[in-house]
């Protein structure tokens, strides 16, 4: 029974989504657009920040355009990215972002922008979104089917909600996955650590990716004239050298990877502190079962070095929404199978790059493979849009 609070919850929903970030909010939007009664809860405040590489690849731009949300991303001051450069040591290879499938440029919105836009879109579609709610337990029937969930609201009141399906969109350390004992059936061999921050005063030259053996750097222009700059390195080196401090190690990796960019970054201002990410191995998890499903990082996660996580999340939200609409176990199996088919090669290449076990010619080959798999994924997303 629901305890009285400032927010009125119904006793039953067609879908209850735990997590309202990119994957959860997108899933809520799509399910509500299909006419389902949807509730999504999230522990964090509306529009709060979170760790991210921000980059939206072409597939994500196609989807946001189709959902009528890209204009809001642009109006928030998100710069269009029409050029990307790969730096292999002292060699620079520049590429124009060519118009394709109606996507003329890429974007990299701050999560304070993207997540708000997705939540607002979901609400306009009819979804109920509640921030400040923490999942406590799942409800099961005698046959083991998930039938709902219990959670605590921001005022500390307990609620028990019935739902035809409970969807875990609660990240790589998913509570929903733990409660249904979702099994991991593949893990990456490698992972990278990162130190990142937001710099003002960096020239906007589109996406920039720098590589030297053992290290890499990314520069991603985002909102408010800032650039997200991250340095990637092996976890062993982070543990070994972090005693000198994040600032010192950040500057050391920048200088090792690109002395020119290190000088440019050194002249920039930093509105906020640097942040560290120790790294985590990628994985594929079983992502459906009786009365439950997983989406986004809860079901599939890969190293952020290749900056594809948001695109994965939006893609998988659409695949899952189609399965929920069908409602058969075979449809949920198709959801997982299609997700895996579109992800396996990208996962393999990302793991190879994250190993740092390459020379510059080898990492070029990895990027050629990556380009091919991105084209396959984009074609599949565009085909779904046409359908």
N, C-alpha and C positions, 0 to 999 in steps of 0.2 A: 504494500500500500504506500502511496506517495505521501511524504510528509510535506506540510505546507512550507513554501518558500516564496521568494519574490518572483521566481520564474515558474510558470505553470507547465508542467509536463503532462502529456497524456499517458495513459496506462499501456497503450499498444501502438507500435509503429510497424510499417512494412519493413523498414531497414533502420538499424541502429549502427552508426559508424563511430568508432572510437579513434579520435584523431581528426583534426580539421585543418591540417596543413595542406600542402599541394595535392597529395594523393587523396586525402580524405575529403577535402572541400570539392575537388573535381568530381569525385564519385558521388557526393551528395548532390551536386548540381545536375549531373546526368540522370541520376535516379529520380530526382524530383521532376525533372523535365519529362520523364516517362510516366509521370502521374503517380509515383509512389509517395507515401507518407514517410518522410525521412527525418530522423533526429541525428545530428552529429555533435559529439561532445569533445572538448579539448581542454587539457590541464592549463595551458598557457593563455595569456591575455590576447584578446583580439588585436591582430596586427603586430604582435611582438616579433622580435628578431630571432633568428636561429642560424646555426652554422650552415653555410651554403657556398657553392661555387657560382651560383646565380645564372649561369649560361643556359639560355633556351636555344636548343638546336632546331633545325628546320621543322622537324616533326611537331615540336611543341608550339612553334609559331603557327603552323597550319591549324592545329587544334584550337588554340586561343582565338584565332581569326574566325573559325567556324562557330565557336561558342559565343561570339560577339563581345569578347573581352579584350582583344588586343588594343583597341583604341584607348581603353582605360589605362593600360600599361604605358602607352605612348604619352597620354595626357599627364601622367604622373612625372614626366620628365625623363623617362628612360631613353637613353640614346640608342639610335639605330646603329647596328654593327654591319658594315658593308665590306669589311676587309679583315683578313686574318693573316698573320705572319708566323711562320715556324722558323726558329733560329736553332740551327744545329752547329754548335760551336760558333765560329765566326761567319758561317754561311746563313744567309737569310732567304727564305722562299716565301714570297707573298702571293696570296690568292684572293681574288675578288669573290664576294658572296653573290653568285649569279641568281637572278630570279628563277624560281622553279616552284611548280604547284601553287602559284599565287603568293608565295613567300618571297619578298624582295630583299629582306634583311633579317638579321638575328638580333636578339635583345638579351639583356642580363639584368633584370630588375632586382632590387633589394627585396628580401623576403617580407619586409614591412610593407612593400607595395604589392607584390604578387599574391601573397596569402590573403590580404584584405580584398583584392579584386576577386579572387576565387570565392571567398566566403560571401561577399556581397552578391555575386552572381548566383550562388547557390540559394541565398535567401530570396532573391527575386524569382527564382524558379519555384519557390515554395518550400524549400527545406528549412527545418528548424535547426539553428546552430547555437550551441551553448558553450561559452568559455568559462573555465574555472571548475569543470567537472572531472573527477578522478575515478576511474574504474576500480571497483573493489572485487567483484566476482562475476562469473557467468552462471546462468541458470541452465540446467540440463533436465530433460525429461527422462523417464526410466530407460529409454532406449539409447541414451547418450547424445541425443540431438540438442544443440544449443537452442534455447527458447527465449532468451533475453539476458539482461545483465542488471547488476546492482552497482550504483555509483554514488559518490558523495558530491554535493554541489558546493559552490563557493562559500555558502553560509554554514557548511558542516552538516546539512540535512541529508539523510539517506533516501535513495529512490530505487525502486525496482521497476524496470521497464521490460515489457514483453515485446518481442520482435520476431518477424518471420526469418530474418537473417541478421546476424551481428558481424560487422566487418571491422577487422583490425587494420587501421591505418596509422598505427601508433609507433612507427619507426622500427629501426633494426633491433632494438631491445624490447620488442612488442610484448606487452602483458597479455594480450589476446592470444598470441602464439604460444606463450607459456601455459596459459590456462587450458588450451585445447591440446597441448602436447604436440604441436606441429613439428614434424621432423625435418631436420636439415639434410638434404640429400647430395649437396655438393658445396665445397668450400674452396676459396681461392688459396693458392699456395703462398702468395705474397701480400704485403700491405705497405702503404707508405704513411709516414708521419708528415705533418704540415704545420707551418707557422704562417699566419695570414693577418692582414689588416687592411684598412681602407685609407688610401692616400689621396690627398687633394693636390692638384698641380701637375699631375701626369698628363702628358699629351695624349689625346684620344686618337689612337691609331688602330682602333678595332681590337679584336682579340690578339694577344701576343703570347706565344708559347716558346720557352727557351729550354734547351737541352744541352747538357754536358754529362759525360759519364758520372754516375752516382748522384746527380742532382737535377732538378728541373724547377722552373719558375713559370707562373702564369700571371698575366695582367689582363683584367676583365673590367672594362668601363661600365659603371652602373650609375645609379641616380645621384643627384645633387653634386655633379661634377667630380665624384669620387671614383677611384679605381680600386677594385679588390685585387690585391697583390698577394700571391701565396708562394711560398717556397716548399718544395717537397724533397724529402730525404728518407733514408732508411731508418726504421725505428731504433736500431742499435746506435746509430750516430746521434739521434736525438737524445737518447738516454745518456750517452757518453759525454755530450758537450753542452747539455742544457744548463749545467751549473754556471756557465758564463752568462746566462740570461737570454730571454727570448730575443731582445733587441740585438744583442751582439751576434747571436747565431743567425738571425734573419739577415743581417747585413753581410755576414760571412758568406752565406749561401748565394745571396744576390751577386756579390763580387766574384765568386767562383764561376757562376753560370754566365753572367754578362756584365763585365765591368762598365760598359756604356750605360746599360739600364740601371745598374747600381748607383751610378752618379746621378742619373735623373731622379731615381727614387730618393736619394739622399737630400735632394733639394726640395722635395715635396713635404707638405705638412701632414701630420697624422692626427685627425680629429679624435681618435679613440685609441685605446691600447691594442697591442698585438694579442692575438689569441693562438692557442696551440690545439692541435688535434693529434692525439697519439697514434691514430690509425686503427683500423679494424679489418679483419679478413672479410672478403665478400662471401656471399652464400646464396643458394637457392633453397627455399623452404617449401614444404607441402603447404599449399595456399587455399585449400578448400576442404570442407567436410560437412557433415549434416548440420545445417543451420549456421554455418560460419564460413568466412573467407578472409583472406589477407590481401592487402594491396600496398603498393609503394615499397619502401624499405622494409616493411614488416615481412614481406614475402620474398623479396629479391633485392640484394644490395651488392654493389660493386665499388671498388676503390674510387674515390672522387677525383683521382688524378686526371681522368679523361673528361671530367665535367659534364656528365650525362645524366645525373640523378633526377633532375626535375623532368627532363624529357621522358625518362623511363616512367616516372610517377603518373604523368598525364596520359601517356600511352596505355598504361595498365589500368588506369581508372576507366577508360573507355572500353577496354576488353572485358573488364569485370562487370560493368554496367550492362553490357549485352548479355552476359551469362545470367545475371540476376533477373533480367527481363524474361529470359527463357525459363529459368527456375529449375531446370533439370540437372541432375548430377553430371550427365554427359556434357552439358553446356559449361559447367564449372571446370570439368577436365579439359575441354577445348580452350578455355581461358588460360589455364596454366600451361598447356602444351604450346599455345601460340606465343605466350609471353616468353617461354623458354627458347622456342625456335628463333625468335627475334633477338634474343639476348645472348645466346651461347657464344657466338663468335666474338661479339663485343667484349664479353666477359673474359674470354681467352686472351684477346689482345691487350686488354687493360691489365691483366695479371702479368703478362710478359713485360709490359712497360714498367709496372710497379716493382718488378724484380730488380730493376736497375742493372740487370745482367746483360748489358748491350753496349755496343759502340755506336757511333753516330750513324753509320750506314745501316746498321741493324734497326735502330729506332725509326729511321726513315721507312724501312720496309713495314714495320709495325703500323705506322701511320697510313701507309697505302692500304693495308688490310682494313684498318679502321674506317677509312673513307668508303671502301666497298660495302662494308656491313651497314654503315649509316645510310647509304643509298637504298639498300634493300629495305631497311626499316622505314625510311621516309616514304618510299613507294607504297608500302603496306598501309601506312597511316593515311596517305592521300587516297588510296583505293577505298578505304573504309569511309572516308569523307564523301567520296563520290557515291558510294552505295547508300 
